[in-house]
Amino acid sequence: MRNYLKPSMAIILLMFLLGWSVLIFEQLRQSRYMQIKLQGKAAELDRQLHQLAVLPRVLARHPYVISSLSEQTQTNLLTTNKMLRQSQLDSKSAFAFVMDIDGNTIASSNYADSVSFIGVNYGFRPYFTKAIANGTATFFAVGATTGIPGYFTASAVTAANKTIGVAVVKTDLGGLLDSWQLRPYEWVVVDEMGVVALATDKRFLYVPAREITDNEKQNIASDRRYKITPDTRLIPLEADRIEFHQHSKDQTYFTQKTNLNSENWELMLLLTQTRIWLRAAYWQLAIGSILIILWLIYRNMLAQKRLAATEHKHAMALELEVAERTRELRSAQEALITESNYAMLGRMSAAINHEINQPLASLRLNLASLRNVVDKPDVDIHELRQIVVDSDRTTKRIGRVVTTLRSLASQRATEHVSLEVDKLVTTIVETIKRERRTMAPSLVVEFKNKNMRVNGNEILLQQALLNLLYNAFDAVLKQEQRIVKLQLTRLDRTVQFSVLDNGPGVSKEIVPHLFKPFFSDNTKPSGLGLGLTLTELIAQEHQGELTYELLTPQNSDYPAGSKFSLFIPLHQGTGS
């Protein structure tokens, strides 16, 4: 007999522990679920209450409301009544009305109803006194005239820095909570007086959720908020337990609660304790069934272990293979990165070579001319001096190129000064005459405005415009009639440097990539895709912009061509 009792006692103890554990687990699960729902609905209710406070503020600033309070003529009041009616319909609120400084209702959205607020004094309501004192106020109560509960939002009406009345909007929140139906749960909102103001179960309405003091009862009565339900209470038992007491009948609820941000209210979610016990029983039954199934599965454990050992062996082999492939991929990736770095270095070297070749060719030409002059018996000092000046300018041009390329790799700020646009263009034209002598006659400079000044770095701006002009020269090489125009226009706060040519233009596929580094359309053997990138960087350095436009017969005098525009801000001292 004793041998049978021991296993029976063990099973009973095990089932008791299992039941207790499942009950604790179900309470924790319900607590987490209810908290998630609470946070979401609390945020939704806060958002709704914040939105409801907007309309009275708008009404308080409305000229009809202000004029009606300032001069209560029949015309003003009728206009305000109609406006309030329309506002109430548009906002789907219950009522909207305006009170004067004494609390008398002078205009209301229900002005045409048999029971109207007009002429009724609501000065005893806290929303009126608080709005007069603080500018805005909110209040929940049963309507003194209609007997319908609602949420009142009020805003003071001012004129000439003086409060002359209050605009009030009443909204029914009952529909909002009805839309929250979540059976078998019940939603409850407890106001600042400790009384249930809103609930999905009407039994909870106007039931105290704590002990109400005599002073609070007097305030509720004087404010005419609502009538507290007699012989009914919500009695807190523990942090997550509450008892609903009604006419000597008690029902225990499991509860979770949170505070609202917009009001001193508490939002609660209730679930009957019986539901917790039933669900715990279901869990206990399910876990018991699982334990039986596990016992049946135990018979196959040995075979499963052998299978697991085999799978482990295969997994180890697969892991070794993956590690080997990973090493191979890493090696290939490192080789690819090295190759890419060398390619980038080659492009940068080629770019420097491309950008410096032209000024170096010009310098070599000057040196050859210098040798010819020196070899003459009669040295022309003027010609010699001009060659030296040209050579000095060419070396400065090389320095400009190096400075510009360094700006691509380093975003350091450059020194900006006030520059005369006329002199800047003159220097650029002289440079073109030295470096692109065959193309110089094709260049036309058109000043639409004179005496313009910009803030900038002279070297960088010269380089930017030379890049655009040299690109234009390359574009018109194959044209019978070569046209390259440098057009200068003063806009509102910028100077527009436009370079136009009658070349073939740029295809639509290439336009999105024009300003990307090292991008080239491969139509120019010397082009490496850095000129426009550098020009755009220079524009950004000057808080400017570089744009491109394809020229057509519809927008220009050319059958085809390109227009690059460099926008540079005007010098602040330039007159308007």
Protein Blocks (a to p, Z undefined) as FASTA:
>chain_A
ZZmmmmmmmmmmmmmmmmmmmmmmmmmmmmmmmmmmmmmmmmmmmmmmmmmmmmmmmmmm
pmklmmmmmmccfklmmmmmmmmmmmmmmnopabdcdddfkopafbdfklmpmbdfehpa
cklpmklmmmmmnopacdddddfklopacddddddddeehiafbdcdddddfklmmmmmg
ccfbdcddddfkopafbdfblklgopafbdcdfklmmmmmmnomaacdehiacddfblmb
ccddeehiacdddddddddfkbccdddddddfklmmmmmmmmmmmmmmmmmmmmmmmmmm
mmmmmmmmmmmmmmmmmmmmmmmmmmmmmmmmmmmmmmmmmmmmmmmmmmmmmmmmmmmm
mmmmmmmmmmmmmmpmbacfklmmmmmmmmmmmmmmmmmmmmmmmmmmpccdcddddddf
klmmmmmmmmmmmmmmmlmmmpccddfbghiacdddfklmmmmmmmmmmmmmmmmmmpmb
acddddddddfkbccdddddfbebjafklmmmmmgghiaehlafkbgolmmmmmmmmmmm
nopacddddddfklmcbfbdcdddddddddfklcZZ
